[in-house]
Amino acid sequence: MQTPDLSIIIPSRDCEFASKTVDDIFAKAKGTIEVVIMLDGYWPDPPLKDYPNLTIVHKGTALGMRDSINHGVALSKGKYILKCDDHTSFAEGFDEILKKDCEENWISIPSRYSLDPIKWERTRGPIQYMYLTFPYDHHELFGTGFHGAKWHGPKGLEGSYWYLENERKRGPKIDDLMIFQGSCYFMHRKHWDFIEGLDEENHYIMYDEAIELDFKTWLSGGRVIINKNTWYAHLHKGVTYKRDFHLSKRHKIMSEVYNTDYWMNNRWPKQTRPLRWLIEHFSPLDGWPEDWDNVDKYFETWKHKDLYNQLWGKEK
C-alpha cells in the first residue's frame, strides 16, 4: 500500500454506525488515506467492510477513548492525522481541503453540522464558534471546569450572538477558534508529537480531550482554526442513541477539577503563552469576571475545593 498522506483515527465502542462512518470516509476522501479504527472491547454490527487501507484493531478489554486515540496514532503512518467519532460523515474531498490550509503547529476543525443517522445526511448547522466557560462557576449545562459552550445570544453578553455566530460565520473562511468539540480535528503529525498526544496519567480520565489539545496548541504558540471550506456532520448521542464511551459522574468531576487547576495555574512545561493571552485574545467572554485570574480567591469558594485537596493536596 502506498504510504498515506492522511491517517484517520476512529476510537469506537458499542456503535451501530461505525461501518457507515468508515464507508463514508473512503467514499468522500480524494487523496491517499488510511483509516485506523480502534474497537474498544466490541465488534461492530453491521461488520466493517474490507478495505486495503483499513486497519482494524480489536482490544479484548475496553481501555477507553484516550488509549484508543493514542495507540491509533502510534500505529498510523500519515504525515497528517485526523481523529473523528464513529458516528460521523464528511463533505466530498474533505481531506485535500484540510491539508491545503493547515500549518505545522495548527489544529484545524471543519464546520460542524448535525447528522441524521438514518438518512445519513447532514441537518442543522453549521456550528462554528464556541467560547470557554469560566471554570470555577457552575454552568447550567456542563457543571464546573472548562467547557466549550455555544453563545447564548439574548441570554449572553449584549451583541455577542451577532458578532460570534452571524458576522463571523460570514467572515473569513479560515478563522481563529477559541475552543472546539472533540468529535473531529485535523493536524500535522509533527504537532501531535510535539504536544505529546493525550495525557493518560489518570488526570483527565477520558474527559476534556478538546480542552487539552486546544490549550496545548494555543499556549505553545500554535493556532486553532475553523476551516469553513469543508464540513463534517456529527450525531449527538443522548436518549435515542446511547453514548459509546461512558464516564462516571465522579470521573467527570475529577477531570474537571484537574484541568481547572492545571491550566488556571499555567502548569504545562511547554507553554510559551500564559492562559491570560488566550482569554484576552477572545474577550469578551460570557460569565468571566474582571478578576478571573485571582486563582486563590476563586479556589477558596470553589464547589470542588475539598475534592481537589483530597486528590492532589492543598499546594497548587
Helices and strands as residue ranges (DSSP letters): E 6-12, H 18-28, E 33-40, E 54-59, H 65-75, E 80-84, E 88-90, H 94-100, E 106-116, E 121-122, E 130-132, E 148-150, G 153-155, H 160-161, I 162-167, E 174-176, E 184-188, H 189-195, H 209-219, E 223-234, H 249-264, H 275-282, H 295-300, H 305-312
